[in-house]
Amino acid sequence: MENDYYLESIRFTKETAKMSTSDIKLADYDFLHRIPTHLYKFRKKGKEGRINFYLGDRAIYTASLTKQKELGDEFEGITPATKRRILDSDAESLCKYYKEDIKNIIKNHLPNSTESQIETVFNVLLEEEFDEKAIIRRLKTIEGFKYDKRFERIISAIVYLFYKIGNELNGNSDFAKGMRMLMDINDNMGVFCMCDSYKNQNLWINFADNFEGYCIEYDFSNPCRSSKLIKLIKALYPVCYCNNKDDDWIKSLFESTIECIDFSNGGPSNIDDAASIFNHWCIKTICTKGLFLREEHEWRILSSANQAFTGPLISTVIVGHKINRIDFHLIKQYCDKNDYPMKITDVDYEKKEIIIREITENDINLINLRD
């Protein structure tokens, strides 16, 4: 968890909440060096490319996760299956559903435990109906089982979560409000998607109309350039990719709870820790996609759904080598006005990769022949 970008981001946000831009720069946080120097947004041709919006206004737009489903990943955000499972299941049935995940988490944190001991721990959780004191009393009697404070934290975390899920979802507690908020996250949370390279041929094909569109290169090389950029960076996260996204939310919640919090009496030690856990879990859930999309190397700015605001500085605008005449000259108009460097894609057939290069008179002549 020490290398967990999401956790580092939460810590950075909390620690710098009252710091000035210059103080943050002087502090030289290691976290800031994990951010790519440039990120890229692929845009379509014509009206869908919204050239005036992205280049004229230098704006970005956080589309809802529901909208993102239409752009390639049916499993964006919280899926209907996960939502039903949480809302319709009691603690016992939910625990049974995630049995193998829970056993693996226990094994990861207690690697010397045998399969039989871990199975016994799981059965005791259910038999004692998540009563922490009763569970611990019984587990202490297991012959050969190493009981220590770390194990107590793991048991406390699992008990706490399943007790809350089983008893408070319909209540008015902060936990219940947070869970209900997560259930509606697809409509309420918005994301602005970028990637870490202009060379991704699939993105040019799928999101820039097979090189008829364009790509914006955003500059993150100086993350402390302004307070606005720092604010964006605090909402910027890499996407992680997994095989079974629909069920991965519960594993990340367990791991976050065990690592981020110290349980003493069956609950979080303070409200700040509890908020950090839920924040970490929620962010990681929103920023997890299916493994089949891993080549996108996506990064996301998270905000409320369907919001437009000023984006990062633009360092270059790259047009596809099949761009039409109207789009090219409109893009060039904004690039000239705002002093954005402008380049064009090409294909290196020897290296079998997409490259960018300066635009030549020959390129312009070819483009001017297109409708």
C-alpha positions as CSV (number, residue, x, y, z in Angstrom):
1,M,0.0,0.0,0.0
2,E,3.0,2.4,0.4
3,N,3.2,2.5,-3.4
4,D,-0.5,2.9,-3.8
5,Y,-1.0,6.0,-6.0
6,Y,-4.6,6.5,-4.7
7,L,-3.6,6.4,-1.1
8,E,-0.6,8.8,-1.8
9,S,-3.0,11.2,-3.5
10,I,-5.4,11.2,-0.6
11,R,-2.5,11.9,1.8
12,F,-1.1,14.6,-0.5
13,T,-4.6,16.3,-0.7
14,K,-5.0,16.3,3.1
15,E,-1.5,17.5,3.9
16,T,-1.5,20.3,1.4
17,A,-5.1,21.5,2.0
18,K,-3.9,24.8,3.6
19,M,-0.5,25.2,1.9
20,S,0.2,27.8,-0.7
21,T,1.4,26.8,-4.2
22,S,5.0,28.0,-3.5
23,D,5.1,26.0,-0.2
24,I,3.9,22.8,-2.0
25,K,6.6,23.4,-4.6
26,L,9.3,23.8,-2.0
27,A,8.2,20.7,-0.2
28,D,8.9,18.7,-3.4
29,Y,6.5,15.9,-2.7
30,D,7.6,12.5,-4.1
31,F,4.0,11.9,-5.1
32,L,4.2,14.7,-7.7
33,H,7.0,12.9,-9.5
34,R,4.7,9.9,-10.2
35,I,2.5,12.1,-12.5
36,P,3.3,11.8,-16.3
37,T,4.9,14.9,-17.8
38,H,2.2,14.8,-20.6
39,L,-1.2,13.2,-21.0
40,Y,-3.3,13.0,-24.1
41,K,-6.9,13.4,-25.1
42,F,-8.1,11.9,-28.4
43,R,-11.0,13.8,-30.2
44,K,-13.2,12.9,-33.1
45,K,-13.7,14.8,-36.4
46,G,-16.3,17.4,-37.1
47,K,-18.9,18.6,-34.5
48,E,-18.1,15.6,-32.2
49,G,-14.5,16.9,-31.9
50,R,-15.8,20.1,-30.3
51,I,-12.8,22.0,-31.5
52,N,-14.0,25.3,-30.1
53,F,-14.7,23.8,-26.7
54,Y,-11.4,22.0,-26.3
55,L,-9.0,24.4,-28.1
56,G,-10.9,27.7,-28.2
57,D,-12.0,27.6,-24.6
58,R,-9.3,25.2,-23.4
59,A,-12.1,23.4,-21.4
60,I,-12.5,19.8,-20.3
61,Y,-15.7,18.0,-19.6
62,T,-16.3,15.3,-17.0
63,A,-18.9,12.9,-18.5
64,S,-20.9,10.7,-16.2
65,L,-19.8,7.0,-15.7
66,T,-23.2,6.1,-17.3
67,K,-22.1,7.9,-20.5
68,Q,-18.6,6.2,-20.3
69,K,-20.4,2.9,-20.6
70,E,-21.3,3.8,-24.1
71,L,-17.6,4.4,-24.9
72,G,-16.3,0.9,-24.6
73,D,-16.6,-0.6,-21.1
74,E,-20.0,-2.0,-20.1
75,F,-18.6,-2.6,-16.6
76,E,-17.8,1.1,-15.8
77,G,-18.4,2.2,-12.2
78,I,-20.8,0.0,-10.2
79,T,-22.5,-2.6,-12.3
80,P,-26.2,-3.6,-11.8
81,A,-25.1,-7.0,-10.5
82,T,-22.9,-5.5,-7.7
83,K,-25.6,-3.0,-6.8
84,R,-28.2,-5.7,-6.4
85,R,-25.8,-7.9,-4.5
86,I,-25.1,-5.1,-1.9
87,L,-28.6,-3.9,-1.5
88,D,-30.4,-7.2,-1.5
89,S,-28.0,-9.4,0.5
90,D,-27.7,-9.8,4.3
91,A,-24.3,-9.9,5.9
92,E,-24.0,-13.7,5.9
93,S,-25.0,-14.3,2.3
94,L,-22.7,-11.5,1.1
95,C,-19.8,-12.9,3.2
96,K,-20.4,-16.3,1.7
97,Y,-20.4,-14.9,-1.8
98,Y,-17.0,-13.4,-1.3
99,K,-15.6,-16.3,0.6
100,E,-12.6,-17.0,-1.6
101,D,-11.7,-13.3,-1.6
102,I,-11.8,-13.1,2.2
103,K,-9.8,-16.2,2.5
104,N,-7.1,-14.9,0.1
105,I,-6.9,-11.6,2.0
106,I,-6.4,-13.4,5.3
107,K,-3.8,-15.7,3.7
108,N,-1.9,-12.6,2.2
109,H,-1.7,-11.0,5.6
110,L,-1.0,-14.2,7.5
111,P,1.1,-16.2,5.0
112,N,2.1,-18.9,7.6
113,S,-1.5,-19.9,8.2
114,T,-2.7,-23.3,6.8
115,E,-5.6,-23.7,4.5
116,S,-7.5,-25.5,7.3
117,Q,-6.9,-22.7,9.7
118,I,-8.1,-20.1,7.3
119,E,-11.2,-22.2,6.5
120,T,-11.9,-22.4,10.3
121,V,-11.5,-18.6,10.7
122,F,-14.1,-18.1,7.9
123,N,-16.5,-20.5,9.5
124,V,-16.2,-18.9,12.9
125,L,-17.0,-15.5,11.4
126,L,-20.3,-16.9,10.2
127,E,-21.1,-19.0,13.2
128,E,-20.6,-16.2,15.6
129,E,-22.6,-13.8,13.4
130,F,-19.8,-11.2,13.2
131,D,-19.7,-10.8,17.0
132,E,-16.0,-9.7,17.3
133,K,-15.5,-10.6,20.9
134,A,-17.0,-14.1,20.5
135,I,-15.0,-14.7,17.3
136,I,-11.7,-13.8,19.0
137,R,-12.4,-15.9,22.0
138,R,-12.9,-18.9,19.8
139,L,-10.0,-18.3,17.5
140,K,-7.6,-18.0,20.5
141,T,-8.5,-21.6,21.3
142,I,-7.4,-23.0,17.9
143,E,-4.3,-25.2,18.5
144,G,-1.2,-24.0,16.6
145,F,-2.8,-20.9,15.3
146,K,-0.7,-17.8,15.7
147,Y,-2.9,-15.0,17.1
148,D,-1.4,-11.5,17.2
149,K,-2.4,-7.8,17.0
150,R,-2.2,-7.8,13.2
151,F,-4.6,-10.7,12.9
152,E,-6.9,-8.8,15.3
153,R,-6.9,-5.9,12.9
154,I,-7.9,-8.1,10.0
155,I,-10.7,-9.7,11.9
156,S,-11.9,-6.3,13.2
157,A,-11.9,-4.9,9.7
158,I,-13.9,-7.8,8.2
159,V,-16.4,-7.8,11.1
160,Y,-16.8,-4.1,11.0
161,L,-17.5,-4.0,7.2
162,F,-20.0,-6.9,7.2
163,Y,-21.7,-5.7,10.3
164,K,-22.2,-2.3,8.7
165,I,-23.3,-3.7,5.4
166,G,-25.7,-6.1,7.1
167,N,-27.2,-3.6,9.5
168,E,-26.9,0.0,8.4
169,L,-27.6,0.2,4.7
170,N,-31.1,1.5,5.3
171,G,-30.1,3.7,8.2
172,N,-28.9,7.3,8.5
173,S,-25.3,6.7,9.5
174,D,-22.3,8.1,7.6
175,F,-21.5,4.6,6.4
176,A,-25.1,4.1,5.1
177,K,-25.0,7.5,3.3
178,G,-21.7,6.7,1.8
179,M,-22.8,3.3,0.5
180,R,-26.0,4.7,-1.0
181,M,-23.9,7.4,-2.7
182,L,-21.7,4.7,-4.2
183,M,-24.8,2.9,-5.5
184,D,-25.7,6.0,-7.5
185,I,-22.2,6.8,-8.5
186,N,-22.6,6.1,-12.2
187,D,-25.0,9.0,-12.6
188,N,-23.4,11.4,-10.2
189,M,-19.6,11.0,-10.8
190,G,-18.0,12.3,-13.9
191,V,-14.6,11.5,-15.5
192,F,-12.4,13.2,-18.0
193,C,-10.3,10.5,-19.7
194,M,-6.8,10.8,-21.0
195,C,-3.9,8.4,-21.7
196,D,-0.1,8.6,-21.4
197,S,0.9,8.2,-25.0
198,Y,-0.1,9.6,-28.5
199,K,1.2,6.4,-30.1
200,N,-1.7,4.2,-29.3
201,Q,-3.1,3.1,-32.6
202,N,-6.4,1.7,-31.1
203,L,-7.2,5.0,-29.5
204,W,-6.6,6.9,-32.8
205,I,-8.9,4.4,-34.5
206,N,-11.6,4.3,-31.9
207,F,-11.6,7.8,-30.4
208,A,-10.2,9.9,-33.3
209,D,-12.0,8.4,-36.2
210,N,-9.1,6.4,-37.6
211,F,-6.7,9.4,-37.8
212,E,-9.4,11.8,-39.1
213,G,-9.6,13.5,-35.7
214,Y,-7.0,15.0,-33.5
215,C,-5.2,14.6,-30.2
216,I,-4.4,17.2,-27.5
217,E,-1.2,17.0,-25.5
218,Y,-1.6,18.4,-22.0
219,D,1.4,19.6,-20.0
220,F,1.9,18.3,-16.5
221,S,5.7,18.7,-16.5
222,N,5.5,21.4,-13.8
223,P,2.6,20.2,-11.5
224,C,3.1,23.2,-9.1
225,R,2.8,25.8,-11.9
226,S,-0.5,27.1,-10.5
227,S,-3.1,26.5,-7.9
228,K,-5.6,25.5,-10.6
229,L,-3.2,22.8,-11.9
230,I,-2.6,21.5,-8.3
231,K,-6.4,21.3,-7.9
232,L,-6.7,19.2,-11.1
233,I,-3.8,16.9,-10.0
234,K,-5.6,16.2,-6.7
235,A,-8.4,14.8,-8.8
236,L,-6.2,13.0,-11.3
237,Y,-5.7,9.2,-11.0
238,P,-4.4,6.3,-13.1
239,V,-6.7,3.5,-14.1
240,C,-5.9,0.0,-12.9
241,Y,-7.0,-3.0,-14.8
242,C,-8.2,-6.4,-13.5
243,N,-9.7,-9.6,-14.7
244,N,-12.9,-9.6,-12.7
245,K,-13.8,-5.9,-12.2
246,D,-17.4,-6.5,-11.0
247,D,-16.2,-8.1,-7.8
248,D,-13.0,-6.3,-7.3
249,W,-14.6,-3.5,-5.3
250,I,-14.9,-5.7,-2.1
251,K,-11.3,-6.7,-2.2
252,S,-10.0,-3.2,-2.5
253,L,-12.3,-2.2,0.4
254,F,-10.9,-4.9,2.6
255,E,-7.3,-4.0,1.8
256,S,-7.9,-0.3,2.3
257,T,-9.5,-0.9,5.7
258,I,-6.8,-3.3,6.9
259,E,-3.9,-1.1,5.8
260,C,-5.3,2.4,6.4
261,I,-6.9,2.1,9.8
262,D,-6.2,0.8,13.3
263,F,-9.2,-0.8,14.8
264,S,-9.5,-0.9,18.6
265,N,-13.2,-1.5,19.6
266,G,-14.7,-2.8,16.4
267,G,-14.7,0.6,14.6
268,P,-12.4,3.2,13.1
269,S,-10.1,5.1,15.5
270,N,-11.3,8.4,14.2
271,I,-13.5,9.9,11.6
272,D,-10.6,11.1,9.4
273,D,-9.4,7.5,9.1
274,A,-12.9,6.3,8.2
275,A,-13.3,9.0,5.5
276,S,-9.9,8.1,4.1
277,I,-10.8,4.5,3.8
278,F,-14.1,5.1,2.0
279,N,-12.4,7.8,-0.2
280,H,-9.6,5.4,-1.2
281,W,-12.1,2.6,-1.9
282,C,-14.4,4.8,-3.9
283,I,-11.6,6.2,-6.1
284,K,-10.1,2.8,-6.8
285,T,-13.5,1.4,-7.7
286,I,-14.2,4.2,-10.1
287,C,-10.7,3.9,-11.6
288,T,-10.8,0.2,-12.2
289,K,-11.5,-1.2,-15.7
290,G,-11.5,-4.6,-17.4
291,L,-8.1,-6.1,-18.3
292,F,-9.0,-6.1,-22.0
293,L,-8.6,-2.3,-22.0
294,R,-5.2,-2.3,-20.3
295,E,-3.4,-1.0,-23.5
296,E,-5.2,2.3,-23.1
297,H,-3.0,3.3,-20.1
298,E,-5.8,5.6,-19.0
299,W,-5.6,8.5,-16.5
300,R,-8.8,10.2,-15.2
301,I,-9.8,13.5,-13.7
302,L,-12.7,12.9,-11.4
303,S,-15.4,15.5,-10.6
304,S,-19.2,15.8,-10.5
305,A,-20.9,14.5,-13.6
306,N,-21.4,16.6,-16.7
307,Q,-19.2,19.6,-15.6
308,A,-17.1,21.8,-17.8
309,F,-14.1,23.7,-16.5
310,T,-10.7,25.1,-17.5
311,G,-8.2,22.3,-18.4
312,P,-4.5,22.0,-18.1
313,L,-2.1,24.0,-20.4
314,I,-1.9,22.6,-23.9
315,S,1.6,21.9,-25.1
316,T,0.9,20.5,-28.6
317,V,-2.1,19.7,-30.8
318,I,-1.6,16.6,-33.0
319,V,-3.8,16.2,-36.0
320,G,-4.4,12.8,-37.7
321,H,-2.8,12.4,-41.1
322,K,-6.3,11.8,-42.6
323,I,-7.9,15.0,-41.2
324,N,-10.3,16.9,-43.4
325,R,-9.7,20.5,-44.7
326,I,-12.4,22.2,-42.6
327,D,-11.2,20.7,-39.3
328,F,-7.6,21.3,-40.0
329,H,-7.9,25.0,-40.7
330,L,-10.2,25.5,-37.7
331,I,-7.7,23.7,-35.4
332,K,-4.9,25.8,-37.0
333,Q,-6.8,28.9,-36.3
334,Y,-7.0,28.2,-32.6
335,C,-3.4,27.0,-32.5
336,D,-2.1,30.2,-34.1
337,K,-4.3,32.3,-31.8
338,N,-3.1,30.5,-28.6
339,D,0.4,29.7,-29.7
340,Y,-0.1,25.9,-29.5
341,P,2.5,24.0,-31.5
342,M,0.8,21.8,-34.1
343,K,2.0,18.5,-35.5
344,I,0.7,15.6,-37.6
345,T,0.8,11.8,-37.3
346,D,2.6,9.5,-39.6
347,V,3.2,5.8,-39.7
348,D,6.7,4.3,-39.4
349,Y,6.3,1.1,-41.3
350,E,9.8,-0.1,-40.4
351,K,9.3,0.2,-36.6
352,K,5.5,-0.5,-36.9
353,E,4.5,2.5,-34.8
354,I,2.7,5.8,-34.9
355,I,5.0,8.9,-34.9
356,I,4.4,12.6,-34.9
357,R,6.3,15.1,-37.0
358,E,6.2,18.7,-38.3
359,I,3.5,19.6,-40.8
360,T,4.9,20.2,-44.3
361,E,3.5,22.1,-47.3
362,N,2.9,18.8,-49.0
363,D,0.7,17.8,-46.0
364,I,-1.3,21.0,-46.3
365,N,-1.8,20.5,-50.0
366,L,-3.1,17.0,-49.5
367,I,-5.4,18.1,-46.7
368,N,-6.8,21.0,-48.9
369,L,-8.0,18.5,-51.5
370,R,-10.3,16.7,-48.9
371,D,-13.9,17.7,-48.2
